[in-house]
Amino acid sequence: MDKVIHQNTKLLALLKGLLFSYIVTAFILLLLSFLMLKLDLPGSVIGGGIILAYIVSTFLGGFLIGKKAEQRKFLWGFAMGVAYFVILLIVSLMMNRVSPMPFGNLLTAFIICSVSGMLGGMLS
């Protein structure tokens, strides 16, 4: 019984980490859109800003869940990064009904999200 409660606590921490990650992502993207409006940024800077948003938000979410997990912090951070990517993929597919992202871009986003979450968990 105690093990089930402990496992539910970790899942709740995972959901909190995901929520925190998406709040950080929203803040970074809001800041990026404001900078686009004021500075007329080129596409390469915008793409880099989006990748930076992925890295920072999944790292912080992995760090947050790593603080809650006593053991295997890197696995919980990795799980947080993967969950972040899956939700991002589902929302992206729902919004972009024309064609899915190329496989190379999907793989890159998956690696960025999972490794950043895992690194955040390891460093917590």
Contacts in CASP RR format, 6 or more apart in sequence:
PFRMAT RR
TARGET T0000
AUTHOR 0000-0000-0000
METHOD contacts of the structure
MODEL  1
MDKVIHQNTKLLALLKGLLFSYIVTAFILLLLSFLMLKLDLPGSVIGGGI
ILAYIVSTFLGGFLIGKKAEQRKFLWGFAMGVAYFVILLIVSLMMNRVSP
MPFGNLLTAFIICSVSGMLGGMLS
9 68 0 8 1.000
10 65 0 8 1.000
10 68 0 8 1.000
10 69 0 8 1.000
10 76 0 8 1.000
13 64 0 8 1.000
13 65 0 8 1.000
13 68 0 8 1.000
13 69 0 8 1.000
13 76 0 8 1.000
14 65 0 8 1.000
14 76 0 8 1.000
14 79 0 8 1.000
14 80 0 8 1.000
14 83 0 8 1.000
16 64 0 8 1.000
16 65 0 8 1.000
17 61 0 8 1.000
17 62 0 8 1.000
17 64 0 8 1.000
17 65 0 8 1.000
17 80 0 8 1.000
18 61 0 8 1.000
18 80 0 8 1.000
18 83 0 8 1.000
18 84 0 8 1.000
18 87 0 8 1.000
20 60 0 8 1.000
20 61 0 8 1.000
20 64 0 8 1.000
21 57 0 8 1.000
21 58 0 8 1.000
21 60 0 8 1.000
21 61 0 8 1.000
21 62 0 8 1.000
21 80 0 8 1.000
21 81 0 8 1.000
21 84 0 8 1.000
22 57 0 8 1.000
22 84 0 8 1.000
22 87 0 8 1.000
24 53 0 8 1.000
24 56 0 8 1.000
24 57 0 8 1.000
24 60 0 8 1.000
24 61 0 8 1.000
25 53 0 8 1.000
25 54 0 8 1.000
25 57 0 8 1.000
28 49 0 8 1.000
28 52 0 8 1.000
28 53 0 8 1.000
28 56 0 8 1.000
28 57 0 8 1.000
29 50 0 8 1.000
29 53 0 8 1.000
32 46 0 8 1.000
32 49 0 8 1.000
32 50 0 8 1.000
32 53 0 8 1.000
35 41 0 8 1.000
36 46 0 8 1.000
51 112 0 8 1.000
54 109 0 8 1.000
54 112 0 8 1.000
54 113 0 8 1.000
54 116 0 8 1.000
55 112 0 8 1.000
55 116 0 8 1.000
56 116 0 8 1.000
57 84 0 8 1.000
58 80 0 8 1.000
58 81 0 8 1.000
58 84 0 8 1.000
58 112 0 8 1.000
58 113 0 8 1.000
58 114 0 8 1.000
58 116 0 8 1.000
58 117 0 8 1.000
59 116 0 8 1.000
59 117 0 8 1.000
59 119 0 8 1.000
59 120 0 8 1.000
60 120 0 8 1.000
61 77 0 8 1.000
61 80 0 8 1.000
61 81 0 8 1.000
61 84 0 8 1.000
61 117 0 8 1.000
61 120 0 8 1.000
62 76 0 8 1.000
62 77 0 8 1.000
62 80 0 8 1.000
62 81 0 8 1.000
62 116 0 8 1.000
62 117 0 8 1.000
62 118 0 8 1.000
62 120 0 8 1.000
62 121 0 8 1.000
62 124 0 8 1.000
63 117 0 8 1.000
63 120 0 8 1.000
63 121 0 8 1.000
63 123 0 8 1.000
63 124 0 8 1.000
64 124 0 8 1.000
65 73 0 8 1.000
65 76 0 8 1.000
65 77 0 8 1.000
65 79 0 8 1.000
65 80 0 8 1.000
65 121 0 8 1.000
65 124 0 8 1.000
66 73 0 8 1.000
66 76 0 8 1.000
66 77 0 8 1.000
66 120 0 8 1.000
66 121 0 8 1.000
66 124 0 8 1.000
67 124 0 8 1.000
68 76 0 8 1.000
69 76 0 8 1.000
69 121 0 8 1.000
73 121 0 8 1.000
73 122 0 8 1.000
73 124 0 8 1.000
74 118 0 8 1.000
74 121 0 8 1.000
74 122 0 8 1.000
75 118 0 8 1.000
76 121 0 8 1.000
77 117 0 8 1.000
77 118 0 8 1.000
77 120 0 8 1.000
77 121 0 8 1.000
77 122 0 8 1.000
78 114 0 8 1.000
78 117 0 8 1.000
78 118 0 8 1.000
80 117 0 8 1.000
80 121 0 8 1.000
81 113 0 8 1.000
81 114 0 8 1.000
81 116 0 8 1.000
81 117 0 8 1.000
81 118 0 8 1.000
82 110 0 8 1.000
82 113 0 8 1.000
82 114 0 8 1.000
84 113 0 8 1.000
84 117 0 8 1.000
85 109 0 8 1.000
85 110 0 8 1.000
85 113 0 8 1.000
85 114 0 8 1.000
88 109 0 8 1.000
88 113 0 8 1.000
89 106 0 8 1.000
89 109 0 8 1.000
92 100 0 8 1.000
92 101 0 8 1.000
93 100 0 8 1.000
100 106 0 8 1.000
101 109 0 8 1.000
END
